[in-house]
Amino acid sequence: MDTAGTALVVEGLWLMVIGMSIVFSFLVMLVGALTLMSKAVARWAPDEPLPAATAGGHALARPQDDKRLIAVIGAGIQAHRRRHRP
């Protein structure tokens, strides 16, 4: 390899090290800032009560809706079986 090619490779490696150092420094500062903000919010934010969870995370269906839901699901299964016959 000639001297000019070697110099270009060395310069490219040097730029890569500088760029990766800048990105790493930025990420470290970002993690630090997020950690500080998290601690600040945990310390000074008012404690809000959590909403009461319903069974399964959804509102319970009324009995008349169950019949309609069963009919819709059955129709969907029949349509799927008609389209995808073996």
MDAnalysis code that builds the backbone (N, CA, C; Angstrom):
import MDAnalysis as mda
import numpy as np

u = mda.Universe.empty(258, n_residues=86, atom_resindex=np.repeat(np.arange(86), 3), trajectory=True)
u.add_TopologyAttr("name", ["N", "CA", "C"] * 86)
u.add_TopologyAttr("resid", np.arange(1, 87))
u.add_TopologyAttr("resname", ["MET", "ASP", "THR", "ALA", "GLY", "THR", "ALA", "LEU", "VAL", "VAL", "GLU", "GLY", "LEU", "TRP", "LEU", "MET", "VAL", "ILE", "GLY", "MET", "SER", "ILE", "VAL", "PHE", "SER", "PHE", "LEU", "VAL", "MET", "LEU", "VAL", "GLY", "ALA", "LEU", "THR", "LEU", "MET", "SER", "LYS", "ALA", "VAL", "ALA", "ARG", "TRP", "ALA", "PRO", "ASP", "GLU", "PRO", "LEU", "PRO", "ALA", "ALA", "THR", "ALA", "GLY", "GLY", "HIS", "ALA", "LEU", "ALA", "ARG", "PRO", "GLN", "ASP", "ASP", "LYS", "ARG", "LEU", "ILE", "ALA", "VAL", "ILE", "GLY", "ALA", "GLY", "ILE", "GLN", "ALA", "HIS", "ARG", "ARG", "ARG", "HIS", "ARG", "PRO"])
u.atoms.positions = np.array([
    [0.852, -1.174, 0.000],
    [0.000, 0.000, 0.000],
    [0.900, 1.240, 0.000],
    [0.499, 2.229, -0.724],
    [1.318, 3.444, -0.772],
    [1.047, 4.342, 0.423],
    [1.817, 5.363, 0.557],
    [1.747, 6.260, 1.710],
    [0.429, 7.033, 1.744],
    [-0.078, 7.446, 0.575],
    [-1.326, 8.215, 0.521],
    [-2.503, 7.345, 0.966],
    [-2.511, 6.085, 0.546],
    [-3.589, 5.181, 0.934],
    [-3.578, 4.913, 2.427],
    [-2.402, 4.724, 2.981],
    [-2.273, 4.493, 4.420],
    [-2.740, 5.707, 5.201],
    [-2.383, 6.880, 4.723],
    [-2.787, 8.112, 5.408],
    [-4.311, 8.260, 5.396],
    [-4.941, 7.892, 4.269],
    [-6.397, 7.986, 4.187],
    [-7.071, 6.999, 5.140],
    [-6.521, 5.796, 5.247],
    [-7.095, 4.808, 6.154],
    [-6.960, 5.269, 7.601],
    [-5.789, 5.802, 7.954],
    [-5.567, 6.291, 9.318],
    [-6.505, 7.453, 9.619],
    [-6.658, 8.366, 8.650],
    [-7.559, 9.496, 8.857],
    [-9.000, 9.023, 9.002],
    [-9.406, 8.021, 8.222],
    [-10.753, 7.469, 8.334],
    [-10.986, 6.827, 9.690],
    [-10.014, 6.078, 10.187],
    [-10.127, 5.470, 11.511],
    [-10.209, 6.533, 12.598],
    [-9.406, 7.582, 12.453],
    [-9.422, 8.671, 13.433],
    [-10.793, 9.349, 13.457],
    [-11.379, 9.618, 12.287],
    [-12.706, 10.222, 12.220],
    [-13.764, 9.290, 12.808],
    [-13.604, 7.978, 12.587],
    [-14.546, 7.020, 13.154],
    [-14.489, 7.054, 14.676],
    [-13.284, 7.105, 15.245],
    [-13.132, 7.147, 16.701],
    [-13.737, 8.428, 17.262],
    [-13.501, 9.538, 16.607],
    [-14.067, 10.810, 17.071],
    [-15.592, 10.764, 17.013],
    [-16.140, 10.280, 15.913],
    [-17.598, 10.214, 15.767],
    [-18.235, 9.284, 16.790],
    [-17.637, 8.131, 16.996],
    [-18.201, 7.195, 17.974],
    [-18.089, 7.743, 19.383],
    [-17.037, 8.476, 19.678],
    [-16.887, 9.095, 21.000],
    [-17.961, 10.150, 21.230],
    [-18.253, 10.935, 20.214],
    [-19.290, 11.960, 20.340],
    [-20.651, 11.309, 20.576],
    [-20.959, 10.263, 19.809],
    [-22.247, 9.582, 19.973],
    [-22.334, 8.940, 21.350],
    [-21.278, 8.289, 21.798],
    [-21.282, 7.662, 23.111],
    [-21.466, 8.703, 24.209],
    [-20.771, 9.836, 24.096],
    [-20.912, 10.901, 25.094],
    [-22.349, 11.427, 25.137],
    [-22.949, 11.615, 23.966],
    [-24.320, 12.086, 23.913],
    [-25.263, 11.093, 24.587],
    [-25.084, 9.803, 24.318],
    [-25.959, 8.800, 24.916],
    [-25.797, 8.740, 26.431],
    [-24.573, 8.893, 26.914],
    [-24.346, 8.902, 28.369],
    [-25.040, 10.102, 28.995],
    [-24.935, 11.263, 28.357],
    [-25.613, 12.454, 28.887],
    [-27.131, 12.289, 28.852],
    [-27.645, 11.646, 27.801],
    [-29.074, 11.423, 27.688],
    [-29.576, 10.497, 28.789],
    [-28.861, 9.426, 29.051],
    [-29.248, 8.511, 30.130],
    [-29.190, 9.230, 31.474],
    [-28.169, 10.038, 31.697],
    [-28.065, 10.797, 32.939],
    [-29.222, 11.769, 33.110],
    [-29.567, 12.480, 32.031],
    [-30.671, 13.437, 32.109],
    [-31.996, 12.727, 32.384],
    [-32.213, 11.593, 31.728],
    [-33.452, 10.854, 31.958],
    [-33.526, 10.310, 33.381],
    [-32.404, 9.866, 33.912],
    [-32.377, 9.369, 35.284],
    [-32.696, 10.495, 36.265],
    [-32.092, 11.661, 36.053],
    [-32.364, 12.798, 36.931],
    [-33.830, 13.230, 36.857],
    [-34.390, 13.261, 35.648],
    [-35.792, 13.649, 35.513],
    [-36.709, 12.629, 36.182],
    [-36.377, 11.366, 36.059],
    [-37.188, 10.326, 36.687],
    [-37.170, 10.470, 38.199],
    [-35.996, 10.729, 38.765],
    [-35.902, 10.912, 40.213],
    [-36.640, 12.166, 40.661],
    [-36.562, 13.238, 39.855],
    [-37.250, 14.476, 40.209],
    [-38.765, 14.284, 40.190],
    [-39.268, 13.598, 39.187],
    [-40.707, 13.364, 39.098],
    [-41.163, 12.469, 40.239],
    [-40.380, 11.448, 40.557],
    [-40.754, 10.552, 41.652],
    [-40.761, 11.285, 42.990],
    [-39.904, 12.281, 43.137],
    [-39.818, 12.990, 44.414],
    [-40.890, 14.068, 44.551],
    [-41.097, 14.866, 43.487],
    [-41.950, 16.038, 43.616],
    [-43.341, 15.892, 43.024],
    [-43.598, 14.879, 42.245],
    [-44.926, 14.734, 41.637],
    [-45.918, 14.273, 42.692],
    [-47.149, 14.777, 42.637],
    [-48.157, 14.315, 43.602],
    [-48.541, 12.874, 43.301],
    [-48.796, 12.134, 44.352],
    [-49.211, 10.751, 44.189],
    [-50.690, 10.720, 43.807],
    [-50.974, 10.166, 42.640],
    [-52.346, 10.054, 42.183],
    [-52.794, 8.608, 42.361],
    [-54.007, 8.423, 42.853],
    [-54.487, 7.043, 42.996],
    [-54.696, 6.402, 41.628],
    [-54.394, 5.121, 41.540],
    [-54.590, 4.402, 40.294],
    [-56.068, 4.105, 40.113],
    [-56.558, 4.141, 38.875],
    [-57.972, 3.827, 38.659],
    [-58.230, 2.356, 38.945],
    [-59.421, 2.074, 39.404],
    [-59.782, 0.693, 39.722],
    [-59.847, -0.120, 38.439],
    [-59.228, -1.274, 38.458],
    [-59.210, -2.128, 37.271],
    [-60.471, -2.983, 37.234],
    [-61.006, -3.151, 36.021],
    [-62.154, -4.032, 35.849],
    [-61.657, -5.427, 35.534],
    [-62.528, -6.375, 35.518],
    [-62.136, -7.762, 35.250],
    [-61.564, -7.865, 33.847],
    [-60.306, -8.263, 33.737],
    [-59.681, -8.441, 32.433],
    [-59.339, -7.131, 31.749],
    [-59.503, -6.017, 32.409],
    [-59.177, -4.738, 31.809],
    [-60.279, -4.193, 30.919],
    [-61.386, -4.904, 30.780],
    [-62.483, -4.463, 29.938],
    [-63.760, -4.388, 30.765],
    [-64.664, -3.564, 30.305],
    [-65.962, -3.488, 30.962],
    [-66.718, -4.787, 30.680],
    [-67.477, -5.235, 31.630],
    [-68.233, -6.464, 31.454],
    [-69.377, -6.241, 30.472],
    [-69.581, -7.216, 29.583],
    [-70.636, -7.102, 28.581],
    [-71.988, -7.446, 29.200],
    [-73.016, -6.803, 28.704],
    [-74.366, -7.119, 29.152],
    [-74.815, -8.427, 28.488],
    [-75.727, -9.176, 29.111],
    [-76.145, -10.464, 28.563],
    [-76.724, -10.371, 27.154],
    [-77.473, -9.311, 26.818],
    [-78.045, -9.218, 25.483],
    [-76.945, -8.989, 24.446],
    [-75.845, -8.387, 24.830],
    [-74.736, -8.197, 23.913],
    [-74.009, -9.510, 23.653],
    [-74.050, -10.437, 24.607],
    [-73.386, -11.718, 24.419],
    [-73.996, -12.499, 23.266],
    [-75.303, -12.497, 23.153],
    [-75.966, -13.231, 22.070],
    [-75.577, -12.648, 20.721],
    [-75.547, -11.344, 20.641],
    [-75.166, -10.694, 19.386],
    [-73.703, -10.983, 19.065],
    [-72.843, -10.943, 20.063],
    [-71.432, -11.213, 19.865],
    [-71.209, -12.646, 19.399],
    [-71.918, -13.586, 19.990],
    [-71.798, -14.993, 19.587],
    [-72.244, -15.160, 18.135],
    [-73.309, -14.483, 17.731],
    [-73.785, -14.572, 16.352],
    [-72.764, -13.993, 15.374],
    [-72.157, -12.886, 15.727],
    [-71.167, -12.254, 14.859],
    [-69.928, -13.140, 14.733],
    [-69.474, -13.704, 15.828],
    [-68.301, -14.581, 15.796],
    [-68.606, -15.827, 14.964],
    [-69.788, -16.398, 15.143],
    [-70.180, -17.573, 14.359],
    [-70.220, -17.269, 12.866],
    [-70.766, -16.121, 12.493],
    [-70.816, -15.736, 11.083],
    [-69.413, -15.548, 10.519],
    [-68.523, -14.994, 11.300],
    [-67.144, -14.816, 10.857],
    [-66.439, -16.142, 10.645],
    [-66.680, -17.090, 11.536],
    [-66.062, -18.415, 11.397],
    [-66.602, -19.114, 10.155],
    [-67.913, -19.041, 9.908],
    [-68.494, -19.660, 8.723],
    [-67.936, -19.039, 7.444],
    [-67.801, -17.722, 7.427],
    [-67.256, -17.054, 6.241],
    [-65.807, -17.476, 6.008],
    [-65.047, -17.594, 7.063],
    [-63.654, -18.030, 6.931],
    [-63.572, -19.450, 6.394],
    [-64.424, -20.332, 6.911],
    [-64.397, -21.737, 6.472],
    [-64.843, -21.852, 5.010],
    [-65.790, -21.008, 4.569],
    [-66.215, -21.049, 3.167],
    [-65.089, -20.620, 2.230],
    [-64.321, -19.625, 2.632],
    [-63.235, -19.119, 1.780],
    [-62.027, -20.033, 1.765],
    [-61.780, -20.733, 2.849],
    [-60.559, -21.528, 2.997],
    [-60.863, -23.009, 3.092],
    [-61.588, -23.519, 2.145],
    [-61.872, -24.960, 2.138],
    [-60.634, -25.709, 1.649],
    [-60.352, -26.862, 2.250],
    [-59.174, -27.646, 1.811],
    [-59.353, -28.301, 0.480],
])
